[in-house]
Amino acid sequence: MLAVSRFLVRYILPWFIRICGWVSAFGIFYYTLWVLVLVLGSIREPWRRKRDFALAAGYHLYVMMPMLNEAGVVNSTLSKFLENTTSIDQITLLVIDDGSDDGTGDLIKQFIAAHHCEKKIALLQRFKPNAQTGKGNALNFGLNYIRKLASTDHERTIVGVLDADAVMKEKDFKNVILEYVVHPQLALLQTKVRMIKVHNWLELMQDVEFATVNDWIQRVRNVIGNAAASGNGQFIRLSAMDDKQNPWGNALLEDFEFSTNFLLKGAQTKYCSDIVVYQEAVNKTKPFIRQRSRWVQGGLDCAQKYFSRVVKSPELGFWAKFEMVFFMLLPFFTVLVGFSNLVILLYACGHFIHFIGLFVFLLGAVTALSYYMAFKYALSDFRISPKLVIICSTMTIYNVILFPAILIAFYRKITGASSWIKTAHGVQS
């Protein structure tokens, strides 16, 4: 037994550490290169030409909002929608109650009756056994209703998808419609996502993530031609969905699946970082990990279903394919590199003098990126401060918290679990 231990320590362990070192080095190099690309793509801020909203005459925007047990946010969400669309006649909110059992449907009816907004807000209800079969089915249900209303001009009909806690300002709704007026070939538009209010570190980090990293990724996708839907704040020209009766599937990441199908058929997609939808942040670690595990598992589902089609697609350019493949394989890459980094970190702690250069490089890189993230994040709120820089430097800790979500997603995928882990809204209120 002692001989075996010596053999492992003398021969196997060095090779194991060496392999982990190469994987870790490759991961650091790749992530550094990836961050540089994102930073370069984010230097120029978007500029929008002011246009007369009269150009949107004849266009109509239908916003679908699926709700399942959302009694906590019904009144606030609908009130803000009415407040922000007072001057926009060509917009209708379709609230889809997906078989709620907490009185969500009754609250929506009461709100519509109390505010006399039958022309602005409509309630669509699904009942079991047809209800609660996935967000995709709820959206297809709403879409079929819209098709009956908008049978005359699908080119000038826009369909939006907002979450139950979503808030958009008047100018953003108007700019969505104008995007389709100005770009007649545009099929799908994704807006920037921000958090409504932040009360703790976890909520602030989610806002920083969406306002910087996610925003930068989508800007790069604009350049290479594969801007993707992000669930909340996506808008689609109705005519772009005429080729499919039920365009939404029930993948756990239905937004990426939806936009991937658009890209595979050569449809034009776009991300607008100056059009913003606000949503609630998840305020506790456990539900946050649960939410992200669903997202990661949805990515694994899409990798299984679309990897080959993306690689072989004649409609996608090389860099678009490269980015989409990387996105689908990111969970595998993260687990492999994360484990290797942990091994090398433990080894480096015992041989600090040999790794001091690497530690200095990583510290410098994290500091520089933290300052840049804080600067870009502060541009939207005009509040740069040393405290914000320090908070942004904790992005590494935030990423570590995300790691269990990846492991949970792999476990659920392997065990065949596919239930929809729903994000709770209205918890703070």
Buried (B, 14 or more C-beta within 10 A) or exposed (E): EEEEEEEEEEEEEEEEBEEBBEBBBBBBEEBBEBBEBBBEBBEEEEEEEEBEBEEBEEBBBBBBBBBBBBBBBBBBBBEBBBEBBEEBEBBBBBBBBBBBEEEBBBBBBEBBEEEEBEEBBBBBBBEEEEBBBBBBBBBBBBBEBBBEEBEEEBBBBBBBBBBBBBBBBBBBBBBBBBBBBEEEEBBBBBBBBBBBEBEEEBBBBBBBBBBBBBBBBBBBBBEBBBBBBBBBBBBBBBBBBEEEEBBBBBBBBBBBBBBBBBBBEEBBBBBBBBBBBBBBBBBEEEBBBBBBBBBBBBBBBBBEBBBEEBEEBEEBEEBBBBBBBEBBBBBEBBBBBBBBBEBBEEBBEEEEEEBEEBEEEBEEBBEEBBBBBBBBBBEBEEEBEEEBBEBBBBBEEBEEBBBBBBBBBBEBBEEEEBEBBBBBBBEEE
